[in-house]
Amino acid sequence: MAEVKELELVENETKVDKNRTLVLYNDDVNTFEFVIDSLVKICKHELMQAEQCTWIVHYNGKCSVKEGNFRDLRPMRQALSEKGLTAKIH
């Protein structure tokens, strides 16, 4: 019985960990080209995807740029932040 509860706990933790989103926020400092280039290099976006995300950030103030688990998104968030971009994991 204890094994079943432990297995359920591990499954629930895994599901929660996979449902994270990296959100990029708008700023008045960085250029479109800089943001697009950053998304291509850091988040491995295709050029068109990066351009679309940049426009969404510009008009809506934020955009979900990547989904995944916290361990995969954390280095991307850190790299975006080091480039002067505002990003958070939700």
NUDOKE-748250 format. One record per residue (C-alpha): residue number from 1; residue in one letter; y, z, x. Coordinates in steps of 0.5 Angstrom, whole numbers, plus 500, padded with zeros to 3 digits. Each point is the difference from the previous one (the first is absolute). Layout:
<pts>
NUM:a:Y:Z:X
...
</pts>
This chain:
<pts>
1:m:500:500:500
2:a:505:502:506
3:e:498:493:503
4:v:503:496:493
5:k:506:504:500
6:e:502:499:507
7:l:498:492:499
8:e:505:500:494
9:l:505:503:504
10:v:500:495:506
11:e:500:495:495
12:n:506:502:497
13:e:504:501:507
14:t:498:493:502
15:k:503:497:493
16:v:506:504:501
17:d:501:498:507
18:k:499:492:498
19:n:505:500:495
20:r:507:501:504
21:t:505:495:501
22:l:505:499:505
23:v:507:499:497
24:l:506:497:504
25:y:507:502:498
26:n:507:496:500
27:d:505:501:505
28:d:507:497:502
29:v:498:499:507
30:n:495:496:501
31:t:500:492:499
32:f:495:496:496
33:e:497:497:506
34:f:499:507:504
35:v:496:502:494
36:i:496:494:499
37:d:498:500:507
38:s:498:508:500
39:l:496:499:494
40:v:496:494:503
41:k:499:504:506
42:i:499:507:498
43:c:496:499:493
44:k:497:493:502
45:h:504:496:494
46:e:500:493:499
47:l:507:497:501
48:m:501:499:492
49:q:497:507:499
50:a:505:503:504
51:e:506:496:498
52:q:498:502:492
53:c:499:507:502
54:t:507:500:504
55:w:503:497:493
56:i:497:505:496
57:v:503:505:505
58:h:507:497:499
59:y:500:500:493
60:n:496:506:498
61:g:501:505:505
62:k:493:500:502
63:c:493:497:500
64:s:493:501:501
65:v:498:497:507
66:k:493:502:501
67:e:495:504:497
68:g:494:504:503
69:n:498:506:503
70:f:505:505:503
71:r:497:499:507
72:d:501:493:500
73:l:507:500:497
74:r:503:506:504
75:p:500:496:507
76:m:504:494:496
77:r:505:505:497
78:q:501:503:506
79:a:501:493:503
80:l:505:498:495
81:s:504:506:501
82:e:500:499:507
83:k:503:493:499
84:g:506:504:495
85:l:496:498:494
86:t:499:505:494
87:a:493:501:498
88:k:496:505:497
89:i:493:501:498
90:h:499:501:492
</pts>
